[in-house]
Amino acid sequence: MDAVLIFVGGNDLSLANSDAQHDMIREHIVRIHAYVRTNAPAGIPIIVATVPDIGATPAEKLSDPAQAALARQRVATLNANIAALASLPDTHIARIDAITDRIFDQQPFHLNGTLFAFLPDPENPPLHLFCKDGFHAGTATQALIANEILKAINTIAETPIPLFTNREILADILGQNPDQPYLDWAGNAGAMTANPDNDALPNLIEFLLGTDPRQPDPGFLFLPDGTVSYIPSATALRFADLDILQSTTLEDDWIPVPAQNIQALPDGSVNVIPTAPKLFYQFRATPKP
């Protein structure tokens, strides 16, 4: 479909900018928007991108925590004002700042458990967030930015354009093995579906529970009141999802345990509260897409 993308402002951004200078960036975007609306075909959708926060880059990262927090808040205010342009007719917002927010907040940064380095490298290896200058987005970061643009396009497209999955970014774009976190853990224990210790827990579930694939382990801890408890590995859960199913017959009536009956505790353990006098449970593990 036809649409116009306005993706500007990053080169004008400085963490030392005054609020008035930030307002000027928004006003420039407003002027460009008005020019497009006047000169483009009537009704054409306009996608306005927010500004990536350069404070998330190694080259511009502020060392003083208080100054860094203040600068981030001011850029967030600028982007909130840019996002308000969605109130204009046929205007949609691509939240590019969602990526720099993620770089700020997800420590360490990863895609499905594959870790990415923050600091630049002169050789530009694939598993780095930024290019060797420490400022421009690396390939994986560019793919995530493209996804934010596609999300905006898909709000108006008759046929949505598929986003890049994490596995596609790792395998097809970066040439990496998206299963490497599991392989690093498994060693010679075998495939995800293998069960070398014959304890009814396939390797992938052992990985997610942090148990030894060569030593039998029950997986669940059954408490006297009927509650079932288990301790997942927070690191392994970056790679795959671990769901709990319940059944009253051990046949074909397996259903997910209702969310309100699953309690995540501060120590990382999970309790499953029974919903019937007699229940059977099983784990289901699914690698993230």
BELLIN-V112786 format. One record per residue. RES is the residue in one small letter. PHI is phi in whole degrees, 0 to 359 (none if undefined). OMEGA is omega in radians with two decimals (NA if undefined). D_LAST is the distance of its C-alpha to the last C-alpha in whole Angstrom. Layout:
BEGIN
res = <RES:RES>
phi = <PHI:PHI>
omega = <OMEGA:OMEGA>
d_last = <D_LAST:D_LAST>
END
This chain:
BEGIN
res = <m:d:a:v:l:i:f:v:g:g:n:d:l:s:l:a:n:s:d:a:q:h:d:m:i:r:e:h:i:v:r:i:h:a:y:v:r:t:n:a:p:a:g:i:p:i:i:v:a:t:v:p:d:i:g:a:t:p:a:e:k:l:s:d:p:a:q:a:a:l:a:r:q:r:v:a:t:l:n:a:n:i:a:a:l:a:s:l:p:d:t:h:i:a:r:i:d:a:i:t:d:r:i:f:d:q:q:p:f:h:l:n:g:t:l:f:a:f:l:p:d:p:e:n:p:p:l:h:l:f:c:k:d:g:f:h:a:g:t:a:t:q:a:l:i:a:n:e:i:l:k:a:i:n:t:i:a:e:t:p:i:p:l:f:t:n:r:e:i:l:a:d:i:l:g:q:n:p:d:q:p:y:l:d:w:a:g:n:a:g:a:m:t:a:n:p:d:n:d:a:l:p:n:l:i:e:f:l:l:g:t:d:p:r:q:p:d:p:g:f:l:f:l:p:d:g:t:v:s:y:i:p:s:a:t:a:l:r:f:a:d:l:d:i:l:q:s:t:t:l:e:d:d:w:i:p:v:p:a:q:n:i:q:a:l:p:d:g:s:v:n:v:i:p:t:a:p:k:l:f:y:q:f:r:a:t:p:k:p>
phi = <none:276:200:243:253:254:231:220:110:297:288:270:280:222:292:267:300:281:301:295:292:297:298:294:300:297:295:298:296:299:296:296:302:296:296:298:297:283:255:273:304:301:80:295:294:243:254:254:270:288:264:295:280:293:294:276:266:301:291:245:300:276:279:278:301:294:295:296:296:294:297:295:296:291:293:298:295:303:290:296:291:293:297:295:295:299:286:284:300:53:239:226:243:257:274:297:294:298:286:291:298:295:296:298:263:270:239:281:285:208:243:52:91:281:279:242:278:274:287:287:222:297:268:51:295:294:269:231:285:231:290:296:279:71:232:280:296:285:298:297:296:298:296:292:297:301:298:295:293:297:301:293:298:290:288:235:280:295:243:300:269:299:282:291:281:301:294:292:299:292:275:279:264:261:71:255:272:293:269:300:302:292:297:298:283:288:59:261:286:108:288:299:270:289:218:297:263:55:255:74:250:300:305:297:291:300:301:287:267:71:261:274:292:255:234:305:216:288:83:260:244:264:270:302:276:95:290:253:232:208:236:281:271:300:292:292:293:294:271:212:264:239:249:246:252:230:211:260:232:66:247:258:256:291:225:297:297:304:302:290:260:246:243:270:261:301:278:94:280:232:254:246:274:294:248:207:301:228:218:246:233:213:273:228:248:222:303:291:287>
omega = <3.10:3.05:3.09:3.08:3.03:-3.08:-3.09:3.02:-3.10:-3.13:3.11:-3.04:3.01:3.12:3.08:-3.14:2.98:3.07:3.13:3.10:3.05:3.11:3.14:3.08:3.12:-3.13:3.05:3.12:3.11:3.13:3.11:3.11:-3.12:3.12:3.13:-3.10:-3.13:-2.97:3.13:3.10:-3.09:3.05:-3.12:3.14:3.06:3.08:3.12:3.12:2.99:-3.04:3.06:-3.11:-3.08:3.07:3.10:-3.10:3.09:-3.08:-3.04:-3.08:-3.14:-3.09:-3.14:-3.06:-3.12:3.11:-3.14:3.13:3.13:3.14:-3.14:3.14:-3.13:3.08:3.10:3.09:3.07:-3.10:3.04:3.11:3.06:-3.12:3.12:3.10:3.08:3.10:3.11:-3.09:3.05:-3.12:-3.07:-3.01:2.99:-3.02:3.10:3.13:3.07:-3.13:3.11:3.03:3.13:3.11:3.06:-2.84:-3.09:-3.12:-0.05:3.12:-3.13:2.92:-3.13:3.09:3.03:-3.02:3.08:3.13:3.12:-3.09:-3.08:3.12:-3.09:-3.14:-3.13:3.09:-2.98:-3.04:3.08:-3.10:-3.05:3.07:-3.02:3.09:3.13:-3.08:-3.09:-3.05:2.99:-3.02:3.14:3.12:3.08:3.12:3.11:3.05:3.10:3.12:3.12:3.07:3.12:3.10:3.12:3.11:-3.06:3.06:-3.10:-3.09:3.08:3.09:-3.09:3.07:-3.12:3.05:2.99:3.00:3.09:-3.13:3.09:3.12:-3.10:-3.01:-2.98:-3.09:-3.06:3.13:3.13:3.07:-3.10:3.11:-3.03:3.10:3.09:-3.09:3.11:3.13:-2.97:-3.06:3.13:-3.13:3.06:-3.06:-3.12:-3.10:-3.13:-3.13:-3.01:-3.14:3.04:3.13:3.11:3.08:3.09:-3.06:-3.10:3.11:3.06:3.11:-3.09:3.09:-3.11:3.14:-3.07:-3.12:-3.12:3.13:-3.13:-3.11:-3.11:-3.13:-3.14:2.93:-3.09:-3.13:-3.06:-3.11:3.14:3.09:3.07:-3.11:3.04:-3.11:3.11:3.05:-3.12:3.14:-3.12:3.14:2.99:-3.03:-3.03:3.08:3.11:-3.14:3.10:3.10:3.10:-3.14:3.05:-3.02:-3.03:3.13:-3.02:-3.09:-3.14:3.10:3.06:3.03:3.13:-3.07:-3.11:3.12:3.10:-3.11:3.03:-3.06:-3.09:-3.11:3.13:3.12:-3.13:3.05:3.09:-3.08:-3.09:3.11:3.14:-3.13:-3.13:-3.13:2.97:-3.11:2.98:3.07:2.96:-3.11:-3.11:3.07:-3.13:-3.12:NA>
d_last = <27:29:29:30:28:30:28:31:33:31:34:36:34:36:36:40:40:42:41:43:41:38:39:41:37:36:39:39:35:37:40:38:36:40:40:37:38:42:41:38:38:39:36:33:30:30:27:28:26:27:28:26:27:29:30:26:27:29:32:32:31:34:35:37:35:37:37:34:33:36:34:31:32:35:32:30:33:33:30:30:33:32:29:32:33:30:34:35:35:32:30:27:25:22:22:22:23:20:19:22:22:19:20:23:22:19:21:19:17:14:10:8:12:13:16:18:21:23:27:27:28:31:29:26:23:19:18:20:20:23:26:29:31:29:28:26:23:21:19:15:17:18:15:14:18:17:14:17:20:17:17:21:21:19:22:24:23:24:21:18:16:12:11:10:6:6:6:8:10:11:11:13:15:16:16:15:13:10:11:14:14:14:17:19:19:20:22:24:23:21:18:15:17:21:23:26:28:28:27:25:22:20:19:15:17:20:17:16:20:21:24:25:24:27:29:29:28:28:25:26:30:32:34:38:37:34:31:28:27:24:23:20:19:18:17:15:13:11:9:9:10:14:15:19:21:24:27:31:31:29:28:26:26:23:22:20:22:23:22:26:26:24:25:24:27:28:28:24:25:24:26:26:29:30:31:33:36:34:31:28:25:22:19:15:12:9:6:4:0>
END
